[in-house]
Amino acid sequence: GAVVSQHPSRVICKSGTSVKIECRSLDFQATTMFWYRQFPKQSLMLMATSNEGSKATYEQGVEKDKFLINHASLTLSTLTVTSAHPEDSSFYICSAMAGGGNQPQHFGDGTRLSIL
Amino acid sequence: AQKVTQAQTEISVVEKEDVTLDCVYETRDTTYYLFWYKQPPSGELVFLIRRNSFDEQNEISGRYSWNFQKSTSSFNFTITASQVVDSAVYFCALSAGYSSASKIIFGSGTRLSIRP
């Protein structure tokens, strides 16, 4: 089946650091990728939708200058949390899908981000 | 607006009992997809089922079964003869529109604990 790899799986860093998370589709070309955030004991909330080669579409309340998304190729999207603070500590999950129509989304295993 | 409601925040049953997780959804779209995902403590999302709005047939997969009823906008999930390994958070989700590439709206999740 389709595989989405997310890296790193866990990162701990100091406040003020910028952190980059990668989402790769390993065996298919992902025209669309989604980034979700999940705070402890809460649901997954969509942050943004990115289409290859174009700017990401951010959900209301998500700061685009804070969470930089790049989808430069059909197999890779990156999320960079800039100048991270403790309140950005969360579980970040990406999903990817090929083409349009009724193609399913495939989820990565998530990245647990802890900002000290 | 789309919305998914999982009224049961936590459920705890003894092993071998049957358990039903409720899910009620709201959408104005006539074409939509419904999903169930399992999230074990390790955090990754495990896909369980995807059902489109035109297919109201109930589905059974081993100990899992799903009851889709458009009349009540519900998509309930039953685990028969529960096992300790079933302990996890379960999310019901909705993707409205023709393409399942539309963003997925997750319910708040039900934390299921199976006691030995």
Interface residues (C-beta under 8 A of the other chain):
Chain A: T32 F34 Q42 S43 L44 M45 L46 T49 F91 I93 S95 M97 G100 G101 N102 Q103 P104 Q105 H106 F107 G108 D109 G110 R112
Chain B: Y33 Y37 G43 E44 L45 F47 R50 N52 F91 S95 Y98 S99 S100 A101 K103 I104 I105 F106 G107 S108 G109
